[in-house]
Amino acid sequence: MARKNRFRKTNEGISKLTVKKIIYKAILLFCVLICIFVFNVIRKPSLQTEVEPGEKESVPIDGAVNRLSKAVRFKTVSSFSDKDSNSDQFQGINRHIETNYPLLNAKLKRTKAGAFSFFYEWKGIDETLRPILLSVHSDVVDADSSTETSWSVPPFSGEVKEGFIWGRGVLDDKASLFAILESVEILLARGFRPKRTVFIAVGADEELVYGTSGAKSISEIFRKLNIHFEFVLDEGQLITEGMIPGIEKPVALVGIAGKGYLTLRLVVNLREGGHSSLPPENTAIGVLVSALNKLEGSPFPYSLTPVSESMFRWLAPESDFVSRLLFSNLWLFRPFLESKLSGKSSTRAQLHTTTAITQISGGFKDNVLPARAEAVVNIRILQGDTHRSVLRRISEIIDDDRVSLIVPETIIDPSPVSATDSKGFETIRRSIVRVIPDAIVAPALVAAYTDSMHYFPLADNVYRFFPIRATTDDLKRFHGIDERIKISNYEEMIRFYAEIFKNLNIQ
């Protein structure tokens, strides 16, 4: 019995010693992890290098507001099926540009491309340097007739009130177009000439038409002229306010890559209709709805891409301690951050290929079974996926031979990723900070396609950014109700583009 007690005491001693060792090792591991976390936070310096203040351009804002307001009144809605749709409106806005910017039209060479698109060439001082291209578009999406009564002002009124310019297209993309024109006119008036040649491309069919007549025609002219750009700047990302966790300052996100674009039709054709009093086990609409439910119930997986990682690397040193800890240690906190970002619609699209059901049709009478039903699914393809991998996965998810996938002719795969250590990115960054000194600049992904997709083969780098300030609520105004821009923000946009041209002269 005494021996057993001795063994029991010995085992208990060993057990206590083992537990203590485990606790000590756990504490040591925890301390090591804390040291790694803190080291990663400390060792990452700010990438927001100082920018010396520049001369503040004097902007005749009242006249600029008036010219933009008039531009909004032109209902420049492009159409995929009718290339001559609203031709009088496009001719009107082009005359408006020719009439109201006399110096620009006198000193810059203007070349027509397509029915209503064109580009300007502003000769630089040193023509041996590669030129740059600013890309914008004059067309807009239409205002949904079912929501027109919900607008605070008529959608094409261009009304100026409460410190804002209101109307369809004022954000996308007429503010950028006219801010560029205003900045060039201002600089020409004081005899400025850029060091590099500048091209300004104005497409007339970016919305819904993929720039097939405008930007594509312009790019073909550039290709024939053997022009290769130092960089291209198009619309895309913007200045977020209160949208990035842990950062109170405005964050200017410069798009260095864009998602791909694919609009897929799902068609169910059972070839038999009939009376609704004798429904079959599966109707065309029922089969279609089942397929759509499967698709919505199986979203593409979430993951941080190299573009997103680059964004967090730039944002980490500017964040509060908790966010900085997360952003600086993605090797451990990646799943947590992916989960957090996927919980918000404003950030979810940055993490995966998205599928959105935008149209559905089937049936023509309440007591007749339709033989055919179809839906339209708009897909934005994330870097790492291709249209082929997307189609393969969707087919596997639906797994129903009764559902046909109709692929359109126009397919846009994800764009290449542009550099952040280039002259182009630095020119854009400097221009932002000179106009908005407290802005934090970071690279980012653009979820939508733009005309810039036609210029990828013609440039070293393509960037997508316009200096529009936006909160989460403002994002709904793009293509939505009560589209508007603050007058003070429009003035910042004019100054920003002027800085782009001036910064070309110091590199």
N, C-alpha and C positions, 0 to 999 in steps of 0.2 A: 504493500500500500504506500509506504514511504517513497519507494522508487517511482511509482506512478505519479505521486504528487510532485516529485522532483522533475519528472518529464513534463508534467503539465505546466509547472512554473517556467521551465526552460523554454517550452513552446510559446508560452504567453510572452516571455521576454523577447524571443525572436520575432513574434508577430508585431509587438509594439515597435521594435526596431525597424522592421520592414515598413510599417505604416509611416513612421517618422521619415524614413528615407524617401518614400513616395511623396510625402508632403513637401519635404525639402526640395526634391527634384521639380515638383509642380511649381513651387514658389520661384525656383531658379528659372524655370522655363518661362513663367509669367514675366519675370523681371527682364529676361532676354527679349521677349516679345515687345514689352514696353519700350525697351531701348531701341529696338528695330523701328517701331512705330515713330518714336520721337526723332530718331536719326533721319528717317525718310522725310519727315516733316521739315526738319532743319536744313537738310542738305539740298533741298530744291529751292533755288533762288527764284525771285520774281522774273518773269520773262517780259514784264512791262517796262522796258527800258525808257529812260527819260527822253522826252521830245521837247526841244526848245520852242518857246512860243513864237508864232509867226504873225505877220501883219493881218489884222482882221479886216476882211473885205467889207466894204460898205454896200449893203444890198438894198436897192429901192423896192422894199417889200410890198408896198401897196400896188405898184404896177405889176409885180410878179404874181401876186395873189389874183389880180384881175385877169391876167393872161391864163393862169391855170384854171380859174373858174370858168372862163369861156371855153376852154378845151374840154372840160367835163361835159359841157352841153352837147358836144358832138357824140351821137350814139354810135360809136365805132365798134359795133358788135360783129365779130368775124363769124363766118359760117363754113363748116366743112363741106357741105353739099353745094353751096352756091358761093363761088369765089367772088362774084360781083355784088353780093349782098351789102346793103348800106353804102354803096359806092359814093353817093353824094355826101355822106357823113365823113368818109375818109378823105375825099377831095377837099371838104371844108376844113378839116383840121390841118391838112397839109398847107392850104392857103393861109390859114391862121399862123402857122409857123413861118412861112415865107414873108408875110406882111409884118409881123411883130418883132422879128429879129434881123434888122437890116444889116448890121455889121457882120453877123455870122453868115448871112446869105451872100454878102458881097465879097467876103474874104476867104471863105471856105469853099472848096469844090464839092458840089452836090451831084451824086450819081443815083439814078433811079434803078430799082431792082424789083421786078414783079409789078403788079398793078398799082399798089399804094405804098410800097416799102422803098427805102432809099438809105444812103449813107453819106456822111460828110467826111472830108479829108482836110485836116488842119496841119499844114506842113510844119515840121519841126526845124529847129536851128541846125541840128546835126542829122542829116539824112542817112548817115551810115549806121545809126543806132536803130535797133528794131523798134517798130511802132507799137502802140498799145491800142486796144479796142474797147470802147464802152458800148454795151449792147442794151437796148431798151425796146419797148414795143408800145404802139399807140392803140391797139385794139383792147377791148374789154369783154368780160362776160356780161350777158344780159341780166337784168334784174328780174327775178322770179315774179311773174304777174300775181301769183297768189299771196305774195308778201309785200307788195307795193304799199298797201295801206298801213303796214307796220313801220314804214320809214318815217322818220321825223320830218324829212323834206322829200319832195319828188326825187327819185334816184338819179335823174339826169339834169337836175336843175343847176348844179354847180353853186348852190347857195353858200353865202359866207355869213356865218352868224356864230355867236358865242365863242369866238376865237378860233373857229375851225372852218375849213373848206370842205363842203359835203358833196357826195355824189359818187355814183358808180365809176370805178376806175381811178379815183383820185389817189388811192394807195397803189393799185396794181394796174398800170405802171406809169400813169401820167405824171405823178409827182416826180418820179425819177427823170422821165423824159424832159419835162419842162425845167426842172432844176439844173440839168446839164446845159440846156439851151441858155438859161439865165446866166449861168456861171461863165460860159464862153463869151456871151455878149458883154458882160462886165469886164472881163479880162481884155477883150479886144479894144474896149473903149479907152483903156489906159496903155495900149500899145504892147501888151504882153504877147510873147510867143513861146510855146513850149520847146524844150530841148529835143524831145522825141516827137515824131509825127503822131498825131492822134486821129483815129477813125471813130466816128460815132454812127453806129448802125441802128436804124429805126425800123423794126419789123411791124407788119400790120396783121399778122395772123398767128400770134403765139398761143392765144387762148383757144383750146379745143382743136386747133388745126396743126399744131406741132411745128409751126414756122416753115411749112413746106414750100410756100410761095415767097415768103419774105426772107427770113434769116438764111434759109437754104440757098436761095438765089444769090444773096449777098456773099455767102461763103464761097460759092462757085466763082464769083467774080474775083474775090481775093485769091483763090487758088490759081486762076489763070494769070493773075498778076504776080504770082510767086511771092506773096506776102506772108511772112511768118511773124507773129506777134510776140513781144516780150511777155505780155499777159493780157488777158481779157477780164473785164469787170462787167458782170451782169447783175440783174436783180436776184434776190434769194433770201439770205438770212438778214436779220435786223438787230436793233438794239432792244434787248429785253429789260424790263423794269419789274423787279420783284418776282422773277420767274426762276432764278437760280438759287437753290438753297444755300444759306450761309454767306451770301454776298448781297449787301444793301446797295452798292453802287450800280449804275447801269452797265450792262454787259453787252458789248458789241460782238456778235457772233459772225465771223466771216466764213462763208461756205467754201470749203476746200474740196468738196465732193458732193455729188447729187445722186439720189436714188434713180433707179430705172422706172419705166412706166409701161404698163400693159393693161389694156381694157379687154376683158374676156367675156364672151357671151356663153351662158349655160342654156341649152335648148333641150326641151323634152317634147318629142313629137310622137304621140301614141297612135296617130292616124285614125283614131276612132273617137268620136264625140258621143252624142246621144242625149237622151232626156235626163234631166237631173233627178227625176223620180226613180231611175234605175241605175244608180251609180255603181261603177265597178269597184273592185277592192282597192285599186290605186288609180287616182286621177292624175292628169298631166300636172296640174297645179300642186297636188299632193306630193308627187315624185320630186318636183322642183323644190318645193319648200323643204323636204327632207334633206335634199342635197345641200341646200343653203344652210340649214341647221348644222349639218356635219362640218361645213366649211367654217362657220362662225365658232363652232365648238372646238375647233382644232387650230388655233392660231399658230403661225410660224414661231419657232422658238426665239426667246429673247437672249441677246448677247451684246456685250460691248465690243464694237469694232475698233480697229486701230484709229479710225477718225475720232470716235468718242473718247478713246484713251488719250489722244492728243489734246482734246478739249479739256479734259480733267487735269492734264499735266499743266496746262496754261492757267487754269482756274485755281488750282490747289493753293499756290502761295498767296492768293488774294482772298481766300475764304476765312470764315471763323475757324476756331481751333478744331471743333468737332468735324466740320466738313473737310477741313484740310487733312485731318487724320484719315478720313475715309478716302479722299481723292488721292492721297499720297501712298496708300497701301492697298491698291487694287488687287494685289496678289492674294490678299486675305478677304477683303470686304467686297470683292466683285459680286458675289451672289446677293449680298444685302443691298448693294446699290442698284443692281438690275431689278430686284424686287420692288424697291422704292420708286424707281423711275417708271417702271411698267404700270404703276398704279395710277398714273396721271395721263390723260389724253394728250396734254401738251408736250410730254417727254416720251411717251410710249413708242411713238413712231420712229424715234431715233434708234430703237433697239432691235427692230425686226422688220421683215417684209410684211407689209400690211395688205389686207384684203377688205374692201368696202363694197357692200351691195348698194348700188346707186339707182338701179331701175329694175322694175319687175312688171311683167304684163302677161295676160292670158285670159281668155273669155270675153264674150261680148253681150251676153244676156244672162239674167239671173236664173233661168231654168234650162240652160243649155250647157252641157259638159264640153269644155274646150278640148280639142285634140292636141293643141299645141300651147306651150307656156315657155317663157324665157325670162332670163334675168341678166343684168349687166353687173359685172364685178370689176371694180377698178383696183389695180394692184400696183403698189409702189415697192420696187425691188431693192433690197438692201445690198450693199457691197458684200461679196462672198456668195451671193446667190446669182443665178442667171435666169433668163426667161425659160430656158429649157428645164432647169431644176425646179422652178416654180410650177410649171405645167405638170411635171412628173409627180410632184408632191400633191397637188390639187386632185389629180386623177386618182391617186392612191387613197386620198381622204374620202372622196365621193364614192368611189368603187361601185358604180352603177352604170351598166351598159346603156340604160335608157336615157342617160344624160350625156349630151354631146357638148364638147368644149370647142367653141368656134373662136379661132385665133385671128386677130386683125392683121392687116398688112403692116401697120406701123407698130413696131416694137422697139422700145428703148431700154437697153441694158444699163446697169449702173455705170456711172462715169469713172474715169481715172481720178486718182487722188492728187491734188496739187500740193506743192511744197509750201512750208511755212518759213523757210530760211531763204526766200527768194526776194529779188528786188520788188516784185509785184506785191507780195504780202506786206513787206515793210512800207511800201508807198501807201497802201491802204491803211495800215495801222497808224502811221504818222498823221495821215489826213484826218482820221477819226479823232485822235487825241488832241490835235490842234484845235478842232472845233468843239469837242466835248472833253475837256481835260480830265474829268473824273471817271471817264469810261474805262472799263476793263475789256481788253481785246482778247479773243480766243478763237481758234479754228473750230468749225462745226460741220455737221452734215445738213444738206438741204433735202427735204422730203419731196419737193415738187420738181418737175422738169422745167427748164427754161430754154430760151433760144440759144443759150450758150452751147447746147449739145451739138450744134452745127459747126462750132468753132474749135472743138477739141483737137482735130488734126492740124490746126493752123497756129497753135500757141504752145509755149512751154508750160504755162499754167493758166488755169481758168478759175476765177473767183466769183462768188455769188453773194453780193451784199448791197443793200441800200440802207442809208441811215435813218430809217423810220423807227421811232420809239413806239414800243408796244407793251402793254400788260397782257395778262392771260385773257382778259375780256376783249381786248382789242383784236386778238387773233380771229375772233368770230366775224369781224367786219370785212376781212378779206373774202371777196366773193359772197359776202353776206349782207345783212341789213345794216343801214346807217354807216356805210363806209365814209370815212372822214379822215382828215389830217389836221393837226394843230398848226396854226400859222407860224408859231415860233419854231416848230419842228421843220416846217418847209423851208424856213430861212436857214436853219442848220444844214439842210440838204444842199442848198445852193452853195453855201460856204464849203461844204465837204468836197463837192466836185471841183470847185475852184482850187482847193488844196491839192487834189489829185494832180491837176495840171502843174501847179507850182512846185510840188515835190519831185516832179520829173526833172526839174532843173538843178536839183542838189544831189543827184546820184550820178 
